[in-house]
Amino acid sequence: MRGGYAMSSEIRSLPHDNLLRCVTIASWIKFFLRTRPFEVEHVVPTSKDGSDDDSNLALACRACNLRKLDHLSGFDGMTQTEVPLFDPRRHRWDDHFQLSFEDGEIRVTTALGRAT
């Protein structure tokens, strides 16, 4: 248990490989994330009426979880607009981010990606 929230036995019983990924970053760079501790995060924060149900819980690395905090949206400096943050239940990672295999950098391709 991290952050005071326990995962259900259904989530804990998923194959180990499914638990070793941060939903905010992408499953196909999980090799990088194996050295990072994960936290249970609320996709919709409880302070914004999000539930503790499994459908609202996800694993996130500490850096992503701290950056998100209890926000649902963020400011995109390029477009000067408030946009939703990446939601792994509603958005496709590849639509907003790209992984450079040459240098390992994550590149953003949309306002949502920049705000996230």
C-alpha positions as CSV (number, residue, x, y, z in Angstrom):
1,M,0.0,0.0,0.0
2,R,1.3,3.4,-1.0
3,G,-0.3,6.8,-0.3
4,G,-2.9,5.2,2.0
5,Y,-4.7,3.3,-0.8
6,A,-4.8,-0.4,-1.1
7,M,-5.2,-2.1,-4.5
8,S,-7.8,-4.7,-4.8
9,S,-6.8,-8.4,-5.0
10,E,-8.1,-8.2,-8.6
11,I,-5.4,-5.6,-9.6
12,R,-2.7,-7.3,-7.5
13,S,-3.4,-10.6,-9.3
14,L,-2.7,-9.2,-12.7
15,P,0.4,-10.6,-14.4
16,H,3.5,-9.0,-12.9
17,D,4.4,-7.4,-16.3
18,N,1.1,-5.5,-16.3
19,L,2.0,-3.8,-13.0
20,L,5.4,-2.6,-14.1
21,R,4.3,0.3,-16.2
22,C,3.3,3.9,-15.5
23,V,0.1,4.7,-17.3
24,T,1.1,8.3,-17.8
25,I,4.3,7.5,-19.7
26,A,3.7,4.3,-21.9
27,S,3.8,0.6,-21.6
28,W,6.4,0.2,-24.2
29,I,9.1,2.1,-22.3
30,K,8.5,-0.1,-19.2
31,F,12.2,-1.2,-19.4
32,F,13.1,2.3,-18.2
33,L,10.5,2.3,-15.5
34,R,11.5,-1.0,-13.8
35,T,13.9,1.0,-11.6
36,R,11.3,3.5,-10.5
37,P,8.9,3.0,-7.6
38,F,5.2,3.2,-8.4
39,E,2.4,4.7,-6.5
40,V,-1.3,4.2,-6.8
41,E,-2.7,7.3,-8.2
42,H,-6.3,8.5,-8.7
43,V,-7.0,9.3,-12.4
44,V,-9.7,11.7,-11.1
45,P,-8.4,12.9,-7.7
46,T,-10.6,12.3,-4.7
47,S,-10.6,16.0,-4.1
48,K,-12.3,16.4,-7.5
49,D,-15.0,13.7,-6.6
50,G,-12.9,10.8,-7.9
51,S,-13.6,7.4,-6.3
52,D,-11.4,4.8,-4.8
53,D,-12.8,2.2,-7.2
54,D,-10.3,0.2,-9.2
55,S,-11.6,1.9,-12.4
56,N,-10.2,5.2,-11.1
57,L,-6.8,3.8,-9.9
58,A,-3.7,3.5,-11.9
59,L,0.0,3.1,-11.3
60,A,2.2,6.1,-11.8
61,C,5.8,6.8,-11.2
62,R,6.6,9.2,-8.4
63,A,7.6,12.0,-10.7
64,C,4.4,11.9,-12.8
65,N,2.2,11.6,-9.7
66,L,3.9,14.6,-8.0
67,R,3.6,16.7,-11.2
68,K,-0.1,15.9,-11.6
69,L,-1.1,16.3,-7.9
70,D,-4.8,16.9,-7.8
71,H,-5.0,18.6,-11.2
72,L,-7.3,17.6,-14.1
73,S,-6.0,20.3,-16.5
74,G,-2.9,22.2,-17.1
75,F,-1.7,25.3,-19.0
76,D,-0.1,24.9,-22.5
77,G,2.3,27.8,-22.9
78,M,2.4,27.4,-26.7
79,T,-1.3,27.8,-27.3
80,Q,-1.9,29.9,-24.1
81,T,-4.8,27.7,-23.2
82,E,-5.9,25.5,-20.3
83,V,-6.2,21.9,-21.6
84,P,-7.0,18.5,-19.9
85,L,-4.1,16.4,-18.6
86,F,-3.4,13.0,-20.1
87,D,-5.9,10.5,-18.9
88,P,-4.9,6.9,-19.6
89,R,-8.5,5.8,-19.7
90,R,-9.6,8.3,-22.3
91,H,-6.4,9.2,-24.3
92,R,-4.0,7.2,-26.4
93,W,-0.3,7.9,-25.4
94,D,0.9,7.8,-29.1
95,D,-1.5,10.6,-30.0
96,H,0.2,13.0,-27.6
97,F,3.8,11.8,-27.1
98,Q,6.6,10.2,-29.0
99,L,9.6,8.3,-27.7
100,S,12.8,8.9,-29.5
101,F,14.7,5.6,-29.8
102,E,17.9,7.5,-30.6
103,D,18.2,9.5,-27.4
104,G,15.4,8.1,-25.2
105,E,13.7,11.5,-25.0
106,I,9.9,11.8,-24.7
107,R,8.6,14.4,-27.2
108,V,5.2,16.0,-26.9
109,T,3.1,16.5,-30.0
110,T,0.0,18.2,-28.7
111,A,-1.2,20.8,-26.3
112,L,-2.5,18.0,-24.0
113,G,1.0,16.5,-24.0
114,R,2.7,19.8,-23.3
115,A,0.4,20.5,-20.3
116,T,0.8,17.0,-18.9
